[in-house]
Amino acid sequence: MNDFLYTIIQIIVAGSTLLLMRYVLPYLKIRLAKMVSDNLFDEILKAVKSVQQDPNFIFGKDKKEEVLVRITAWANNNGIRITQKQLSELIETAVFIMKSEDKNGNNSSAESDIS
């Protein structure tokens, strides 16, 4: 009886491990990656908006460079690895979203020119 119970427990543990490795861990990995990318994009939007409202930055190129510096520092502090090209594309996406919000009247901030 003990050998039979031990075998059943081994099968349950093996099945649970298999389910964990096959379904739960990949799901958690995807979920974590989405949370990191959402946090990163939220931080980019904040940086773009704050630089846009800062009177010290007049030209779009200066604004974009400042956002790159801020987000690179934030990403390094949070252990997020991202290339400058990826970051540049995300900044341009954030600017596009801000411009479309301005056109739709959803946001009353000044016209954005960080691209």
N, C-alpha and C positions, 0 to 999 in steps of 0.2 A: 504494500500500500504506500509506503514511504517513497519507493522508487517511482511509482506511478505519479504521485503528487509532485515529486521533484521534476519529473519530465514535463508535466503540465505547466509548472511554474517556469521552466526553461523555455517552453514554447511561447508562453505569454510574454516573457521578457524579450525574447527574440523578435516576436511580432511587434511589440511596442517600440523597440529600437528601430526596426525597419520602418514603421510608420513615422517615427520621429525624424529619421534621416531622410526619408523620401518626400514627406509632405510638410511637416512642421518647420524644419529648419529653412528650406527654400522660401517658404511663405514669410517667415520672420526676416530673412535677408532682404527680400523685396520690400517688405513693409518698412524696414529700417532705412533702406536706400531712398525710399519715397519721402520719409520724414526728413532726412538730411537734405535732399534736393528742395523740398518745400521750405525748410528753414533757410537754406542758402538763397533761394529766390526772394523770400521775404526780406532778407537782409539786403539784397541788391536793390530791391524797390525802395527800402528806407534810405539807403545811401544815395540813390539817384535823386530822390525827392529832397533830401537835405542839401545835397550839392546844388541842385537846381535853385533852391531858395537862398543860397549863400551868395551875397553880393561880391565876394572876392574872386569868384570864378565867372568870367565874362564869356570866354570862348568855349565852344562845345568840346574842343580837343582837351582843354585844361580840365573841364568838368569830368570828362571820361577818364582821364589820367588819375584824377583824385578818387573817383569811384573805384578804379582798378587797385589803387594803393590801399584804400580802406577795406575792400572786400578780400584782397589777398591777405592782409593782416588778420582779418576776422577768420578766414578759412584756415590759416596756419595755426591760429590759437585754438581752433576747434578740431584740428586734426583732419580737415577735409582736403583731399588732394584734387586740384583742378588746374587745368592748363590755362594760360593766358588767352588762348584762342577761344576756349569754351567760355571763359569768363566774359570775354568781349562780346560773344554772341548772346549771352544771357543779359548783359547790360543793354544791348541793342533791343532785345525783346522787351525788357522793362521800359525802355524809352518808348517803344511802339505802343505798349499798353497804356502808358501815361498819356501819350498823344491821343489815342483813341478815346480814352476817358474824357479828355479835355474837349474833344469834338462832340462827344455825346452829352456833355454837360454833367457828367457824373462826378467830376472833380474840378474845383475852381482854381487850381494852381496855375502858375504862369506857363506859357508855352515852353516845352522842353526841347533842347537842342544839343543833347549829349551824344551825338552819334558821329 
